[in-house]
Amino acid sequence: MRCEDAAVPRSAVTCVVCQRSRTRGSHNHAGDVFVCAECEADAKQFIAIQDSIWVEAGEADESTYETDKLTHP
């Protein structure tokens, strides 16, 4: 057993995103994919930022669609 292996608790699992051994996180339904809590939080923040950008773009598309509908029935 290597010294660094002894420092990692037996219940630690390797995150498929960051490749670090973590004890907190989620597994998929089959139990073969683990994403740590830190990567889950990063993903939620990324999705929130992406949603805010796409909402603005979506609003622009809707106004263009409404204008086109009025000018080209």
Secondary structure as the mmCIF struct_conf table of DSSP 4:
data_model
#
loop_
_struct_conf.conf_type_id
_struct_conf.id
_struct_conf.beg_label_comp_id
_struct_conf.beg_label_asym_id
_struct_conf.beg_label_seq_id
_struct_conf.end_label_comp_id
_struct_conf.end_label_asym_id
_struct_conf.end_label_seq_id
HELX_RH_AL_P HELX_RH_AL_P1 CYS A 3 ALA A 7
BEND BEND1 VAL A 8 VAL A 8
TURN_TY1_P TURN_TY1_P1 ARG A 10 SER A 11
STRN STRN1 VAL A 13 THR A 14
TURN_TY1_P TURN_TY1_P2 VAL A 16 CYS A 18
STRN STRN2 SER A 21 ARG A 22
BEND BEND2 THR A 23 ARG A 24
STRN STRN3 GLY A 25 HIS A 27
TURN_TY1_P TURN_TY1_P3 HIS A 29 ALA A 30
BEND BEND3 GLY A 31 GLY A 31
STRN STRN4 PHE A 34 CYS A 36
HELX_RH_AL_P HELX_RH_AL_P2 ALA A 37 THR A 71
#
